[in-house]
Amino acid sequence: MKILLTTALISLSAALSAPAFAADELNVSNGISAGGAPLAAHGVDLVSLLDSRNPVGGVANYSATVDGASYYFTSEENKTAFEADPAKYLPQHGGFCSYGVSVGKKFDGDPDQYLVHDGKLFLFLNAATRAAFLEDVAGTAKTADTQWGQIKHTAVSEL
């Protein structure tokens, strides 16, 4: 019981000291993960996804927190690689569906529906939004980047 209480207090302390981000700037789960912040990327190891093109679930034992969101990894090596250069691995558009962002919406980004293009990771709501993005990758990515600048700080409920 004492260990459970100590773990809960450590997680709460980490959550309170984690940098806060504005409403819905990152696609994260509700609640606090073992890393002390909301879980991002559905817990999928982003290093495995980007380097091996293999979306595998990470574990709480290997978690890192960046900008108030926790990310899980499959190994200490992957966690270390992520911590050395998070920008290399973080998905575009806060982890929301990049096609959705291109049309001014923040849809969930599913790591099972992804694209790596020019070294950047794009996530999509489903196979249909991924296919729509693939029709004009450069153009849609550019539109999404522009739209992201306009909607990044806007709550999902306001879009």
N, C-alpha and C positions, 0 to 999 in steps of 0.2 A: 504494500500500500504506500509506504514511504517513497519507494522508487517511482511509482506511478505519479505521485503528487509532485515529486522533484522534476520529473520529465515534463509534466504539464506546466509547471512554473517556468522552466527553462524555455519551453516553446512559446509561452505567453510573453516572456521577457524579450525573446528574439522578435516576436511579432510587433511588439510595441516599439522596439528600437530600429526595426527595418525601415528603410526609406519609404515614404508613402508616395503613391502615384495617384494621379487624378482618376476620376471615375472612368473605368473601362478603357484605360490606355493599353493594358495588356490583357490578353485572353487567358484568364486564370479560373480555376475552380472556386467554388464557394468554400469557405472554411480555411483552416490553417493546416498545412502539411507537417510532416515530421521535420522539415527544414525550418519551420517557424514562420512561414509565409504561405500565401495561396499557391497551389501547384499549377504550373504552366505546362503547355505542350502535352497535356493528358498524361504526364509522367514518362513520356517516351524519351529515350536517350538521344539527344540531338547530335552528339558526336557520332554515334553509330549510324544515325539517319543520314547525316551529311557525308561522312567518310565512306561508309559501306553501302549506302542506299538500302539500309535495313531498319525499318521501324520496330525496335524492340523496347519493351518497357524497362525503365530503370528501377532501381530500388532505393528506398529511403536511406539506407546506410551510406549511399554515395549521393548526397544532395549538395547543391550549391545554390546560393541565393544571389540574384542580380536584380537591381532596381525593384526590390520588394516582391519578387516572384521566385519560387523555388523550382529547381529543375532536378530531375533524378537521372542517374547514370547507372550503367551496368558494371562499372569497375572504377577503381581509384584512378587508373590511367585516363579514362575518359573524363572523369571529373576534373582532373588536373589540366587536361588539354582545354576543356571549356573555360576553366578559371583563368588560364593564361591568355585567352583571346575570345571572350564571350561574343563579341560582335561578329566573329567568323561563323558562329553556330546559331545565333539567335534567328528565329524566323522573321521575315519581313512583316511590316504592318502590325507589329505587336502580337503576332501569332494568330491574328484573325484571318479569315478567308481572303486571300488577295483579290480574287475576282469580286467578292462582295464589297471590299473597300473601293474597288474601281467604280462601283455604282453607288458609292456613298453609304454603304451599310457595314455593320460589324457582325458578320456571321461567324460561328464557331469555326476554328481551323482544326481540321482532323489530320494528325500526323500520318495516318494511313493514306491520305490523299494529298500528295505533295509533289513538288517539282524542285529540282536543283538546277538553276540556270545562272550562268556566269558566276558561279561560286556562292550564289544566294539561295536561301531556302524559302520557298513559298508554300503555304498551306492552304487547303481548300475545304469547303463545307462538305462536298461530296464529289463523285465522279463527274457529274454534269457541270459543276462550276469549274472543275479542273479542265474539262474538255473545252469549255468556253474560253478560258484563259489561254489555252494552247492554240486557239485559232489565230491569235496575234500576240505572242508573248511580249515582244518589245513594246508594242503600243499599249497593251493592257497594263503592263508593269509600270510604264511611265504615267498612265492615267491614275493607277492606284497610288503611286508615290505622291502625285499632286493632291489627290483626294485625301490621303492620309494626313497631309499637312493641315487640311481643313477640318477633319473629323477626329483627329487623335484625342483631343481633350473633351470630346462630346460623349456623354453617356449613351449607351446602346438604346435606352428607352426614348431618347430624344431624336433618334435617326429614323 
